[in-house]
Amino acid sequence: MRYLKSMVWLNVALLVSVFLSNLQSVNGQSTLFNIPSTDVVPEKKVYLEFDFLSHFESYDKGGFQAYIPRAVVGLGKKVEVGVNVAFTRNGVPNSVELQPNIKWQAYSSEKYGAAVSTGVILYAPVTRRTGTNTFAMAYGNVSKQFKGSYGPRVTGGGYGLINRASGTGDKGGVMVGFEQPITSKVKFVADWFSGKNRFGYGTPGLAITTGKTSALYAGYSIGNSGRKNNSLFIYWGITL
């Protein structure tokens, strides 16, 4: 617990100090499947994405569909801000949750293929507020891009949940990601959040380039705990 609190305060300090830095933006996706990447949206660019998740069973057996549009804007100085709107259908009154977020790429080096980022995501329920609470995730991660036309990239870091209600699972853990190009337009992608909570999933899949600044991701999320805790995950994103 002391480690998680220290990490949270470190992330807050990094986010404050970003406004005093003079770093420049680079291109790249904002997430893998679930975990944040170390990339940020370039200055004056807008990244738009639409996520679809579904567990294909009847609602009374745990089926659901989630629709999550998101937009991220590059502010410059290696900072991006955005918001996700999560709309979920599962046979009871539909739920809506706002997820504003900010990320700072604290370090990047093309020479060493390394990058470091930190960020905060707020989860604020708009509907069905009974039994839910507003909380935040603070995280930090690092990545290493290996050289070569088909060199992989690995990402790893940790996260902590702030003000998360008791009885909702682990309050933090680790996150890891792996990206391996297969062809010039297709790569294998996998990521994983540790912990038995709403974030505790592993997702392998494929990313397919659909344009100069767009890509389609398709994977399957498998929960760390719970019977039939899995879902199809598809999203398409474009940078404008």
Buried (B, 14 or more C-beta within 10 A) or exposed (E): EEEBEEBBEEBBEBBEEBEEEEBEBBEBBBBBBBBBBBBBBBBEBBBBBEBBBBBEEEEEEBBBBBBBBBBBBBBBBBBBBBBBBBBBBBEEEEBEBBBBBBBBBBBBEEEEBBBBBBBBBBBBBEEBEEEBEBBBBBBBBBBBBEEEEEEBBBBBBBBBBBEBEEEBBBBBBBBBBBBBBEEEEEBBBBBBBBBBBEBBBBBBBEBBBEEEEBBBBBBBBBBBEEEEBBBBBBBBBBBE
